[in-house]
């Protein structure tokens, strides 16, 4: 399912999803969905890419299951590639 999030809501959704992603007590599935939302926002607002990539440090992924970790690493790789294109 694809949802087009209006720009005026993206800041609030970013804050909510960041809080979910950074909270290791939240369920793994919810955290991964929050991260996907963050990645979608970053595609529209690439200036947040540096902040978002720091949220993907090892401290925040160590509690994930193997399957979730694979998804997160794929998202991280896509964000890094997006960041490289944005700064060049």
C-alpha positions as CSV (number, residue, x, y, z in Angstrom):
1,X,0.0,0.0,0.0
2,X,1.3,3.4,-1.0
3,X,0.2,6.5,0.9
4,X,1.1,10.0,-0.3
5,X,1.9,12.0,2.8
6,X,1.4,15.8,2.4
7,X,4.5,17.8,3.1
8,X,2.9,19.7,6.0
9,X,2.5,16.4,7.9
10,X,6.0,15.0,7.2
11,X,7.7,16.8,10.1
12,X,5.3,15.4,12.6
13,X,5.3,11.9,11.1
14,X,9.1,12.1,11.1
15,X,9.2,12.9,14.8
16,X,6.7,10.1,15.7
17,X,8.5,7.5,13.5
18,X,11.9,8.5,14.9
19,X,10.6,8.0,18.4
20,X,9.3,4.5,17.5
21,X,12.5,3.5,15.6
22,X,14.8,4.6,18.4
23,X,12.8,2.8,21.1
24,X,14.1,-0.8,21.4
25,X,11.0,-1.7,23.5
26,X,8.7,-1.3,20.6
27,X,7.9,-4.4,18.5
28,X,10.4,-5.2,15.8
29,X,7.7,-5.1,13.1
30,X,6.5,-1.6,14.2
31,X,10.0,-0.3,14.3
32,X,10.7,-1.6,10.7
33,X,7.5,0.0,9.4
34,X,8.5,3.3,11.1
35,X,11.9,3.1,9.5
36,X,10.2,2.6,6.1
37,X,8.1,5.7,6.6
38,X,11.3,7.6,7.6
39,X,13.0,6.4,4.4
40,X,10.0,7.5,2.3
41,X,10.1,11.0,3.9
42,X,13.9,11.2,3.2
43,X,13.3,10.5,-0.5
44,X,11.2,13.7,-0.6
45,X,13.4,15.7,1.9
46,X,17.0,14.5,1.3
47,X,18.3,17.1,3.8
48,X,17.3,14.7,6.6
49,X,19.4,11.9,5.2
50,X,22.5,12.5,7.5
51,X,20.3,12.5,10.6
52,X,18.5,9.4,9.4
53,X,21.6,7.4,8.6
54,X,23.0,8.1,12.1
55,X,19.8,6.5,13.4
56,X,20.9,3.2,11.7
57,X,24.0,2.7,13.8
58,X,24.7,-0.7,15.3
59,X,23.2,0.4,18.7
60,X,19.8,0.7,17.1
61,X,19.8,-2.6,15.1
62,X,21.4,-5.0,17.6
63,X,18.0,-6.0,19.1
64,X,16.4,-6.9,15.7
65,X,15.7,-10.3,14.4
66,X,17.7,-11.7,11.5
67,X,14.8,-11.1,9.0
68,X,14.3,-7.5,10.2
69,X,18.0,-6.8,10.1
70,X,18.1,-7.8,6.5
71,X,15.3,-5.4,5.7
72,X,17.0,-2.6,7.7
73,X,20.3,-3.1,6.0
74,X,18.6,-3.0,2.6
75,X,16.9,0.3,3.6
76,X,20.2,1.7,4.9
77,X,22.0,0.8,1.7
78,X,19.3,2.6,-0.3
79,X,19.5,5.7,1.9
80,X,23.3,5.8,1.6
81,X,23.0,5.6,-2.2
82,X,20.4,8.3,-2.1
83,X,22.6,10.5,0.0
84,X,25.6,10.0,-2.4
85,X,23.4,11.1,-5.3
86,X,22.1,14.1,-3.3
87,X,25.5,15.4,-2.4
88,X,27.0,15.0,-5.8
